[in-house]
Structures are given as structure tokens and as C-alpha cells.
Amino acid sequence: MSHQGPDRAPARVRVTSPWTERPRLRPRATATSEIDAQSAVGEIYLRTLLRAQLRLALSILVVLVITVGMLPLLFALVPSLTSHHLLGMPVSWGMLAFGCYPVLLFLAWRYVRLAERNERAFARVVERS
């Protein structure tokens, strides 16, 4: 105990860590900060995402050209499709009217699902770093 009087408070002592004198290191750059800063690393992250989305769009476009785009060629090679009638209309018209839309809807659905998957993978990479 101290031999100081009741009206004197004990002297305050400042306790510090030896680590406080050490220069602080810069915080580690995250992928989000790299993208926000538009640095070279951030550009690589974004370019990777854009390249994946472009590759996906081109692959869907190729499938669309092969399926729907080849119908005129099919009609030229098989003229009986235009001469035969089903439910009062040529078979070729029925293929155009009722065959294209399911293919278009499926490709659109598939594109959206795969594009979202690419974005989720990109978000995981950004959040992890």
C-alpha cells in the first residue's frame, strides 16, 4: 500500500506494448479493393469474369445456330416438309411455330443459370481473397 494521504490519488502509469513502436504494415489488399482501385490485378479479375461470360454467350449462340439456324437448310434438303400438311398447315411452318420456341426458352434458361454460376464463382474468389 501507499503511504499517501487520503486526498492524493496514486500516480498513473502508462503501460504500452513493445509492438506499438513498430511501424504498422499496410493492410493486405483484397480482390475487392483491387477491383475498386482499378489496379492491374483488379483488371485481371474482371477480365476473367468477362471472358467466361463471353465464352458462355458464344457457346449458346453456336447451339442456337446449329438448332434453329439450320432449319432453312433442312427445309431446302427435305422439300416434303413443305408439301405435307399437318392440322391444315405445312409441317415446316409447324416446326417453325412450335419447334423453335421451346429451344429458345431452353437456351435462355440455360444461359441465365450458367451466367449466374460464373458470377457466383467470381464472387467466391473475390470474397476469399
Steps between C-alpha positions, in 0.01 A plus 500: 500500500593854451581743779324783325226698659132432437469800271790399271426253218772257400712606205382370168726266311481460123538140389592447135582206286836473326305442178362854501839643413527277197391655169159377392477283194260593224184294503501217251331595175183304434354420162217744565741782576702411189187516285383825662843656450499386136847356542663249268400213727140626510497521122614137483214395729244686288650386171474140619131542581428674171687233305300224669173680426601557136598134459162399640310737269689376194436136587126567540504688169667204326234264635230742382645517150531121482144436618282784374729649238522176306123468451501684163770262379293206622196634313706537181646148531168336588235669280232258618486693830340791317272288284350286778235655720423436864195662659448713190849650479828387345721297734781752451278779638409283797868438568567874486196592708516232768850358480711815531351650814572209733860500377526877551352479848731215597809682373399821679440310826831318463689821425362676809582204726857472373558877507386510862732208576792696350409802712474291818844350431639850446342621824655205689843589366455866592371421850770242568789733428 
